[in-house]
Amino acid sequence: MLEREIQRVNRRIDLKILQGEAYFKEARDHKLLLQKVRYNTRKGLINRLITLFFRTPIYA
């Protein structure tokens, strides 16, 4: 869902660039969406590492 929204914002930015208009609001929206994607990805990575660490059998 976030990826689709990013693509939609990118299309709006591209159109405004072609028309020579300012795209400050769209750039801000794009930045916020990317932060959400990074936050969700980072959280998933940390959970996977913790799971991997605690589920790995220790051989002595």
C-alpha positions in Angstrom: 0.0 0.0 0.0 2.8 2.4 0.8 4.6 1.5 -2.4 1.5 2.4 -4.4 1.2 5.7 -2.6 4.8 6.5 -3.3 4.3 5.8 -7.0 1.3 8.1 -7.1 3.2 10.9 -5.4 6.1 10.4 -7.8 3.8 10.7 -10.8 2.4 14.0 -9.4 5.9 15.2 -8.9 6.9 14.3 -12.4 3.9 16.1 -13.9 4.6 19.2 -11.9 8.3 19.2 -13.0 7.3 18.9 -16.6 4.8 21.7 -16.2 7.4 23.9 -14.4 5.3 24.1 -11.2 6.5 23.9 -7.6 6.2 20.5 -5.9 7.2 21.3 -2.3 4.1 19.6 -0.8 4.5 16.5 -2.9 8.2 16.2 -2.0 7.3 16.4 1.7 4.7 13.7 1.3 7.2 11.5 -0.6 9.8 12.0 2.2 7.2 11.0 4.9 6.2 7.9 3.0 9.8 6.8 2.6 10.3 7.2 6.3 7.3 5.0 7.0 8.7 2.3 4.6 12.1 2.4 6.3 10.6 2.3 9.8 8.5 -0.8 8.9 11.4 -2.5 7.2 13.9 -1.8 10.0 11.4 -3.1 12.6 11.0 -6.3 10.6 14.7 -6.8 10.2 15.3 -6.4 14.0 12.6 -8.9 14.8 14.1 -11.4 12.3 17.5 -11.0 13.9 16.2 -11.5 17.4 14.2 -14.6 16.3 17.2 -16.0 14.5 19.5 -15.4 17.5 17.2 -17.1 20.0 16.1 -20.0 17.8 19.6 -21.0 16.7 20.7 -24.2 18.5 24.0 -23.9 20.4 26.4 -26.7 19.8 29.1 -27.2 22.5 
